Amino acid sequence: MTPPRSVLPLRLAALLLVGLPSAALAWAGAQHIQINRAAGRNAPDDMAAFRAFSRPMVLPGIYPDLWKAADLDEGARHYFEPDRLAPDADIFALPRDQAQALAAMGFRAEITGVAPWTITDLLAKMTDAMRTNDWLWAARCGAAMSHYVADLHMPLHCTRNFNGQETWQHGIHTRLESDMTKAFFQPDMITPAPAVYVEDPFRAVMEWTAHSASLVPDILKADVIAKRSAGGRVDTESYYRKLWELTEDAVVSQIQAAVTHLSSLWYTAWVDAGKPPIPEPFEELPTASVHSGVGIDPLAEGGPLGTLPRQKKAYDAIIWSVMGVVALIVILSSLHRGRQSRRASGK
């Protein structure tokens, strides 16, 4: 693959996220789409009909990032930070029930993240939906699950130092997973291993998490080296080229693993459901959250749950109040200066 001639515009291009709002995080939107598309194609031969069925599940793989604006609980579903636990903690021994696991860890969901439990919950829902012939719900759960699976394969979603804030490397998260990856990664780099039945999904997810976490030190080190090679800057072409040189193997390997593991989970759901006949694909899937029902157009009047419209009105009220105060200050100041001027002139 021949890299782009210039990487300088990456900081601006990253905001586009394949046409998505700039608030979207995790792998760039393009990578979530690439992972979903490749995972559908990676379905085993005995599940061949799923290859076509999964096509409308490709784009919805980005929806969970867009649910964050109107669902305050959504963010925690995108990561798990095992290094917040005691050094001798065994993540494989954590309860498989989310509430029990949080109690055992002694943290709120937004502190450690709950991605592993979100994945296994959606896997169970996808399985039940296939078993009961509710294929629309199966597709929605499977598409949402894809996002969290991909996120756990991004190493910086598996550490408390997720943005380099503890090592003076602020911004590494976006530089690595979005700016750099969008510039250099290409779909033809994906060569996943065959999908397989997953005997113990929870343990498998924790294994993926542990492996992702193990890559964090090398990624942070690569950022330091790349910055040094670019004269102390992180907004230059030379920085991004060096960062890609040092992290390419890890990034490509993790995206490939995400494809293999996602297709394996989809296959596992189908097998556990009894291998039911797979129908023709839907034209498209609803945008509403499978968790809370919020949509991805929260600023529309009468939007999901009314949450964001109220926030927007409150925000507008604050802005107009501030503008009113400023205007009042200007007017009073002008009147005061006018009085002083009249006094000075003896009027």
C-alpha positions, 0 to 999 in steps of 0.5 A: 500500500502506498501511503498518502503523500501528505498526512498533515491534513489528518487532524482535519480529516479525522473529524469527518469520520467518513461523514460522521459527526466529529463526536464519534470515537473508537476505531474510525468509522471506516474501520468499523465498517470494514470490520463488519463487512469482512466479518460477514464475508468470513461466515463459515460455509454452513452459515453461508446465507449469513454473508448476504444477511449481514450486509445491512449490518455493516453501517449500523456498526457505527451507531453505538458511537452516535448513541452516546450523545443522548444516552449517558450510559452508552460510553461505558459500553465501549471499553474495559480497563483492567489496570484499574483493578488490584495488580493481583486481580484475575479478570477471568474470575470476575462474575459473568453478571455485570452488576455482580462484577461491578460490585466485585470490582468496587467501581461504577460502570463509567470508571472501569467500563463494561464492554465484555458484559455488553458483548456477552449480553448482546450475544445472548440476545442475538441467539434468542432472537435467532431461536425465536425467528426474530431476525430483525432483532438478531441483526440489530443486536449483532450489528451493535455487538460488532462495535464493542467487539471492535473497540476491545481490539483497540488497545487504548480501550483497555487501559486507564491511560486511554489518552496518554494523560498519565504519561504526558502523551495527551491525544494519542488515542485519536492520533492512533486509532483515527488519524493514523489508521484512516490514513494508512490502513486499507481493507485489503490488509484484512486476512482473518482466520476462519470463524469458529464456534466459541465454547466460552464467550465470556472467557474469550472476550476477556482473553481479547481484552488482556491481549489488547492491554498487553499492547499498550506499553509498546504503543505508548513507546511508539508515540514517544519515538515518533514524536522525537523523530518529528522534532517534538511535534505530533502534527506532522507527516513525519510523526504519522509515518513513523508511528505507522511504521512502529505500530502497523503490525499491531494495528493490522493484527488487531483489526484482523482479530476483530474480524475473526472474533466477530464472525466467530460470535455471530456463528456461535449465536447461530449454532446455539440457536439451533442453526435456523434457516437464515432469511433474506437480508433486510433493506436497512436496520433501525437507528435506535439504540438496542439498549435505551431506544435513543436514536442518532438524530437527537437534535430533531424536535421531539427527538429520542426521549426528549433528552437532547432537545431539552439540553439544546433549549437549555443551552440556547437559553444560557447563550441568550442569557449571556448575550443579554448580560453582555448587551446590558453591560455595554448599554450601562457602560455607554450610559455611564460614559455619557453621564461622565462626558456631560459632567465634564462639559458642564451639562 
